[in-house]
């Protein structure tokens, strides 16, 4: 399981992925815990 850490203002619904990006399963912020959406 891969977990990302960020501030809540850094979370977006969608972003463009680059070849070097790594998908995470969860993102933990100062205000919430988000489960990553399944890859389309």
C-alpha positions as CSV (number, residue, x, y, z in Angstrom):
1,X,0.0,0.0,0.0
2,X,1.3,3.4,-1.0
3,X,0.3,6.5,1.1
4,X,0.7,10.1,0.1
5,X,0.8,13.0,2.6
6,X,-0.3,16.5,1.7
7,X,-2.1,19.6,2.9
8,X,-5.8,19.6,2.1
9,X,-5.5,22.5,-0.3
10,X,-3.1,20.4,-2.5
11,X,-5.8,17.8,-3.2
12,X,-7.5,17.9,-6.7
13,X,-10.2,15.7,-8.2
14,X,-8.0,15.0,-11.3
15,X,-4.5,15.8,-12.5
16,X,-2.6,14.8,-15.6
17,X,-0.1,12.0,-14.9
18,X,3.5,12.1,-16.0
19,X,5.6,8.9,-16.7
20,X,7.5,9.4,-13.5
21,X,4.4,9.7,-11.3
22,X,3.5,7.0,-8.8
23,X,-0.1,6.2,-7.9
24,X,-1.0,6.1,-4.3
25,X,-3.8,4.1,-2.5
26,X,-4.5,6.8,0.2
27,X,-3.8,10.5,0.6
28,X,-3.7,11.7,4.2
29,X,-4.1,15.5,4.7
30,X,-4.4,17.7,7.7
31,X,-8.2,17.5,7.4
32,X,-9.1,14.2,5.9
33,X,-8.1,10.8,4.5
34,X,-8.9,10.1,0.9
35,X,-9.0,6.8,-0.9
36,X,-7.6,7.1,-4.4
37,X,-9.9,6.5,-7.3
38,X,-9.5,3.3,-9.3
39,X,-7.4,3.7,-12.5
40,X,-9.6,4.1,-15.5
